[in-house]
Amino acid sequence: MSEDEGEKQNLSVETLFLENKKRLKLELISGKGSFQKRIFEKDINRPGLALTGFVELFTFKRIQVCGNTEVAYLKSLSPAKRKKALSKVFAFDIPCFIITNSNEVSSEFIEMSEKYKISVFKTPFATTKVVQLLGDYLDEKFAPRTFIHGSLVDVYGIGVLITGRSGIGKSEVALDLVAKGHRLVTDDVVTVTRRTGGILIGMGNETLEHNMEIRGVGVIDVRAVFGIRGIRGQKRIEVQVELVDWDSSEKYERLGLKDTTTNILGEKIPLIRLPVYPGKNISVIVEVIALNQLLKIYGYHAAKEFEKRVSQKMNAKLKLIKDYLGSDFE
């Protein structure tokens, strides 16, 4: 498995605008020249306090959202005081402003945005909705991420990450699972992000999409071959299956009492090391692993239940022996 956490995430104001233009119905009011500014923080700020003159704790590096409160306050000021208040705020290196509720933007606001080259957008949505939608978008954009060499398949609703050395048969197993009715998320390179709550989400990229390379066959388009039912865009990763070469000298897990985990972006998920040899039906075993993981989620651990039953029977036999010996008075 190859794992390499990328550099600190950031995005440009232009990317923010283009990717949210339709969803938030964003309209550019002024400051297009600052589209190349970078946004380095995922949090959003309401600049109400800064507009009153208190800028000591002003988190100016964040996207600034102005709602009814900020706009009403600025309207209550005289043109001279409004310009003074705005100039104090615009002097900071702010990424951009978003005006909510289709509020009118004063001429002083536009003048300052052009002077300091800071983009100003307007949206018809309420501030609460903008903060919610934009917050979800920024959480995804700024989520820690890594890239793992492997295949990700949705098997019975469980996201199974299949890894192993190059050429061991990861793609073939994934293809067999899709043929059985399961859904491919991506093959070859899995982009993994850690979301709020420690949830690991795996997805592909726009270049590979749902194509996979099968040695001896070439590149196939899974969506074209199996239809929309054979793919999905992203999936939570809940278990990793690492395919390893069979080694007769190796001691493999027989009962499954010891839960092995792997660490991805600081989060632990179950790890199953599955030895591979000719004739072994790996895809069926992966299906069983997924179903077994489902049982564990619902509180049933097959190996521990088996151990409990064996222990109960052994204890029952020991009791019989003790009772028998206890009644032997010879």
C-alpha positions as CSV (number, residue, x, y, z in Angstrom):
1,M,0.0,0.0,0.0
2,S,1.3,3.4,-0.9
3,E,0.3,6.2,1.3
4,D,1.3,9.9,1.0
5,E,-0.5,12.7,2.8
6,G,-0.6,15.7,0.6
7,E,0.4,19.3,1.3
8,K,-1.9,21.7,3.2
9,Q,-5.1,22.1,1.3
10,N,-6.1,25.4,-0.2
11,L,-8.2,26.7,-3.0
12,S,-8.5,29.9,-5.1
13,V,-11.4,32.4,-5.0
14,E,-12.1,31.6,-8.6
15,T,-12.5,27.8,-7.8
16,L,-14.8,28.7,-4.9
17,F,-16.9,30.8,-7.2
18,L,-17.1,28.4,-10.1
19,E,-17.8,25.3,-7.9
20,N,-20.5,27.1,-5.9
21,K,-22.0,29.4,-8.5
22,K,-24.9,27.1,-9.3
23,R,-25.5,25.7,-5.8
24,L,-25.4,29.0,-4.0
25,K,-26.6,31.1,-7.0
26,L,-23.5,33.3,-6.5
27,E,-23.3,36.5,-8.5
28,L,-20.0,38.5,-8.8
29,I,-20.6,42.1,-7.8
30,S,-17.0,43.4,-7.9
31,G,-13.3,42.4,-7.6
32,K,-12.9,39.8,-10.3
33,G,-9.2,40.8,-10.4
34,S,-8.6,39.0,-7.2
35,F,-9.8,35.6,-8.4
36,Q,-6.3,34.1,-7.9
37,K,-6.2,34.8,-4.2
38,R,-5.8,31.6,-2.1
39,I,-8.1,30.5,0.7
40,F,-6.2,28.6,3.4
41,E,-8.8,28.3,6.2
42,K,-12.0,26.2,6.0
43,D,-13.9,28.2,8.7
44,I,-16.2,31.1,7.8
45,N,-16.3,34.5,9.6
46,R,-19.1,37.1,10.2
47,P,-17.3,40.5,10.2
48,G,-19.9,42.3,12.3
49,L,-17.6,43.1,15.2
50,A,-14.7,44.2,12.9
51,L,-17.1,46.6,11.1
52,T,-17.7,48.3,14.5
53,G,-13.9,48.9,14.8
54,F,-12.8,46.0,16.9
55,V,-10.2,44.3,14.7
56,E,-7.8,42.9,17.3
57,L,-9.3,39.4,17.0
58,F,-10.4,39.7,13.4
59,T,-10.0,36.4,11.6
60,F,-9.5,38.1,8.2
61,K,-8.0,35.0,6.4
62,R,-11.4,33.4,6.3
63,I,-14.3,33.9,3.8
64,Q,-16.3,36.8,5.2
65,V,-20.1,36.4,5.1
66,C,-22.3,39.5,5.5
67,G,-25.9,39.0,6.4
68,N,-28.8,41.2,7.4
69,T,-27.1,42.3,10.6
70,E,-23.9,43.5,8.9
71,V,-25.8,45.2,6.1
72,A,-28.3,46.9,8.4
73,Y,-25.4,48.2,10.6
74,L,-23.6,49.7,7.6
75,K,-26.8,51.3,6.3
76,S,-27.3,53.0,9.7
77,L,-24.0,54.8,9.3
78,S,-23.4,58.1,7.4
79,P,-21.5,57.7,4.1
80,A,-18.4,59.1,5.7
81,K,-18.5,56.8,8.7
82,R,-19.5,53.8,6.5
83,K,-16.4,54.4,4.3
84,K,-14.2,54.7,7.4
85,A,-15.5,51.5,8.9
86,L,-15.1,49.6,5.6
87,S,-11.6,51.0,5.0
88,K,-10.5,49.6,8.3
89,V,-11.8,46.1,7.4
90,F,-10.7,46.1,3.8
91,A,-7.2,47.0,4.8
92,F,-6.8,43.3,5.8
93,D,-5.8,40.7,3.2
94,I,-9.3,39.1,3.0
95,P,-10.0,36.4,0.5
96,C,-13.5,37.5,-0.4
97,F,-16.9,38.6,0.8
98,I,-20.3,36.9,0.3
99,I,-23.4,39.1,0.8
100,T,-26.5,37.0,1.7
101,N,-30.3,37.5,1.3
102,S,-29.8,39.5,-1.9
103,N,-29.0,42.5,0.2
104,E,-28.0,45.7,-1.7
105,V,-24.3,46.5,-1.7
106,S,-23.4,50.1,-1.0
107,S,-21.3,52.1,-3.4
108,E,-18.7,52.5,-0.7
109,F,-18.5,48.7,-0.3
110,I,-17.9,48.3,-4.1
111,E,-15.4,51.1,-4.1
112,M,-13.3,49.5,-1.3
113,S,-13.5,46.1,-3.0
114,E,-12.1,47.5,-6.2
115,K,-9.4,49.5,-4.4
116,Y,-8.1,46.6,-2.3
117,K,-8.9,44.0,-5.0
118,I,-11.2,41.8,-2.9
119,S,-14.0,39.9,-4.6
120,V,-17.6,40.5,-3.5
121,F,-20.3,37.9,-4.3
122,K,-24.1,38.1,-3.7
123,T,-26.5,35.2,-3.1
124,P,-30.3,35.1,-2.6
125,F,-30.0,32.5,0.2
126,A,-30.3,33.2,3.9
127,T,-27.1,33.5,5.9
128,T,-27.8,30.2,7.8
129,K,-28.2,28.2,4.6
130,V,-25.1,29.8,3.1
131,V,-23.0,29.0,6.2
132,Q,-24.3,25.4,6.2
133,L,-23.8,24.7,2.4
134,L,-20.5,26.5,2.3
135,G,-19.3,24.8,5.5
136,D,-20.0,21.4,4.0
137,Y,-18.1,22.3,0.8
138,L,-15.1,23.7,2.7
139,D,-15.0,20.7,5.0
140,E,-14.6,18.5,2.0
141,K,-12.1,20.7,0.3
142,F,-9.9,21.1,3.4
143,A,-10.2,17.5,4.6
144,P,-6.9,15.7,5.2
145,R,-6.3,13.4,2.3
146,T,-4.0,10.7,1.0
147,F,-3.7,8.4,-2.0
148,I,-3.6,4.6,-1.7
149,H,-2.8,2.2,-4.5
150,G,-5.7,-0.3,-4.6
151,S,-9.3,-0.8,-5.5
152,L,-12.4,0.3,-3.5
153,V,-15.7,-1.6,-3.9
154,D,-19.0,-1.3,-2.2
155,V,-19.8,-4.8,-1.1
156,Y,-23.2,-5.3,0.6
157,G,-23.0,-1.6,1.7
158,I,-19.5,-2.0,3.2
159,G,-16.7,-0.1,1.7
160,V,-13.9,-2.6,1.1
161,L,-10.5,-1.3,0.3
162,I,-8.5,-4.0,-1.6
163,T,-4.7,-3.5,-1.5
164,G,-1.6,-5.6,-2.2
165,R,1.5,-5.6,-4.3
166,S,1.4,-4.7,-8.0
167,G,0.1,-7.6,-10.1
168,I,-1.3,-9.7,-7.2
169,G,-4.9,-9.4,-8.7
170,K,-6.6,-6.5,-7.0
171,S,-8.4,-5.3,-10.1
172,E,-9.4,-8.9,-11.0
173,V,-11.0,-9.3,-7.6
174,A,-12.8,-6.0,-7.9
175,L,-14.0,-6.9,-11.4
176,D,-15.4,-10.2,-10.2
177,L,-17.2,-8.4,-7.3
178,V,-18.8,-6.0,-9.8
179,A,-19.8,-9.0,-12.0
180,K,-21.6,-10.4,-8.9
181,G,-23.6,-7.2,-8.5
182,H,-21.5,-5.1,-6.2
183,R,-20.4,-1.5,-7.1
184,L,-17.0,-0.2,-8.0
185,V,-15.9,3.1,-6.6
186,T,-12.4,3.3,-8.1
187,D,-9.5,1.2,-9.2
188,D,-5.7,1.7,-9.1
189,V,-5.6,4.9,-7.1
190,V,-8.0,5.6,-4.2
191,T,-8.2,9.2,-3.0
192,V,-9.0,9.0,0.8
193,T,-10.2,12.0,2.8
194,R,-10.9,12.2,6.5
195,R,-14.2,13.9,7.2
196,T,-15.7,15.2,10.4
197,G,-16.1,12.4,13.0
198,G,-13.1,10.5,11.7
199,I,-15.0,9.1,8.7
200,L,-12.7,8.0,5.8
201,I,-14.2,8.6,2.4
202,G,-12.7,7.0,-0.7
203,M,-13.2,8.2,-4.3
204,G,-11.6,8.1,-7.7
205,N,-10.4,11.0,-9.9
206,E,-11.8,12.6,-13.0
207,T,-9.0,11.1,-15.2
208,L,-9.4,7.4,-14.3
209,E,-13.2,7.6,-13.5
210,H,-14.5,4.0,-13.5
211,N,-11.9,2.6,-15.8
212,M,-9.8,-0.4,-14.8
213,E,-6.8,-2.1,-16.3
214,I,-6.9,-5.9,-16.5
215,R,-3.7,-7.6,-17.5
216,G,-4.0,-9.4,-20.7
217,V,-7.2,-7.6,-21.6
218,G,-6.4,-3.9,-21.3
219,V,-8.4,-1.0,-20.1
220,I,-12.2,-1.5,-19.6
221,D,-14.9,1.0,-18.8
222,V,-16.9,-0.6,-15.9
223,R,-19.8,1.8,-16.4
224,A,-20.1,1.1,-20.1
225,V,-19.9,-2.7,-19.5
226,F,-22.0,-3.1,-16.4
227,G,-24.2,0.0,-16.5
228,I,-24.9,2.6,-13.8
229,R,-25.7,-0.2,-11.2
230,G,-22.0,-1.3,-11.2
231,I,-20.5,2.0,-10.0
232,R,-20.8,4.7,-7.4
233,G,-19.0,8.0,-6.9
234,Q,-17.6,7.6,-3.4
235,K,-17.9,5.3,-0.3
236,R,-17.0,5.2,3.3
237,I,-14.0,2.9,3.8
238,E,-14.9,0.4,6.6
239,V,-12.5,-2.5,6.1
240,Q,-9.2,-3.1,4.3
241,V,-8.4,-6.4,2.7
242,E,-4.7,-6.8,1.9
243,L,-3.9,-9.5,-0.6
244,V,-0.6,-11.2,0.2
245,D,1.3,-14.0,-1.4
246,W,0.8,-17.5,0.2
247,D,3.8,-18.4,2.4
248,S,3.6,-21.9,3.9
249,S,6.0,-20.9,6.7
250,E,3.7,-18.0,7.7
251,K,1.2,-18.4,10.6
252,Y,-2.1,-16.9,9.4
253,E,-5.1,-16.0,11.6
254,R,-7.3,-19.1,12.0
255,L,-10.0,-18.0,14.4
256,G,-10.2,-14.2,14.0
257,L,-10.2,-13.5,17.8
258,K,-7.5,-10.9,17.4
259,D,-8.7,-7.8,15.6
260,T,-6.0,-6.3,13.5
261,T,-6.3,-2.7,12.4
262,T,-4.5,-0.3,10.0
263,N,-4.0,3.4,10.3
264,I,-5.1,5.8,7.6
265,L,-4.9,9.5,8.2
266,G,-4.9,8.8,11.9
267,E,-8.0,6.7,11.9
268,K,-8.0,2.9,12.6
269,I,-10.0,0.5,10.4
270,P,-10.1,-3.3,10.5
271,L,-7.4,-5.0,8.4
272,I,-7.7,-8.5,7.0
273,R,-4.5,-10.0,5.5
274,L,-5.7,-12.5,2.9
275,P,-3.2,-15.1,1.5
276,V,-3.6,-15.7,-2.2
277,Y,-2.8,-18.9,-4.1
278,P,-4.1,-20.4,-7.4
279,G,-7.7,-21.7,-7.3
280,K,-8.7,-19.7,-4.2
281,N,-12.0,-17.9,-4.6
282,I,-11.0,-14.5,-3.3
283,S,-14.1,-12.5,-4.3
284,V,-16.4,-14.9,-2.3
285,I,-14.1,-14.5,0.7
286,V,-14.3,-10.7,0.3
287,E,-18.1,-10.9,0.3
288,V,-18.0,-12.9,3.5
289,I,-15.6,-10.4,5.1
290,A,-18.1,-7.6,4.2
291,L,-21.0,-9.5,5.7
292,N,-19.0,-10.4,8.8
293,Q,-18.1,-6.7,9.2
294,L,-21.8,-5.9,9.0
295,L,-22.5,-8.4,11.8
296,K,-19.8,-6.7,13.9
297,I,-21.4,-3.3,13.3
298,Y,-24.6,-4.8,14.7
299,G,-22.8,-6.2,17.7
300,Y,-22.3,-9.8,16.7
301,H,-18.7,-11.1,16.6
302,A,-18.7,-14.7,15.2
303,A,-15.2,-15.6,16.5
304,K,-15.9,-14.4,20.0
305,E,-19.3,-16.1,20.0
306,F,-17.6,-19.4,18.9
307,E,-15.0,-19.0,21.7
308,K,-17.8,-18.4,24.2
309,R,-19.7,-21.6,23.1
310,V,-16.5,-23.7,23.3
311,S,-15.7,-22.3,26.8
312,Q,-19.2,-23.0,28.0
313,K,-19.0,-26.6,26.8
314,M,-15.5,-27.1,28.3
315,N,-16.7,-25.7,31.6
316,A,-19.8,-27.9,31.6
317,K,-17.5,-31.0,31.0
318,L,-15.2,-29.9,33.8
319,K,-18.1,-29.6,36.1
320,L,-19.3,-33.1,35.3
321,I,-15.8,-34.4,36.1
322,K,-15.6,-32.5,39.3
323,D,-19.1,-33.8,40.4
324,Y,-18.1,-37.3,39.6
325,L,-14.8,-37.1,41.4
326,G,-16.5,-35.4,44.3
327,S,-18.8,-38.4,44.8
328,D,-16.0,-40.9,44.7
329,F,-15.6,-42.0,48.4
330,E,-13.5,-45.1,47.8
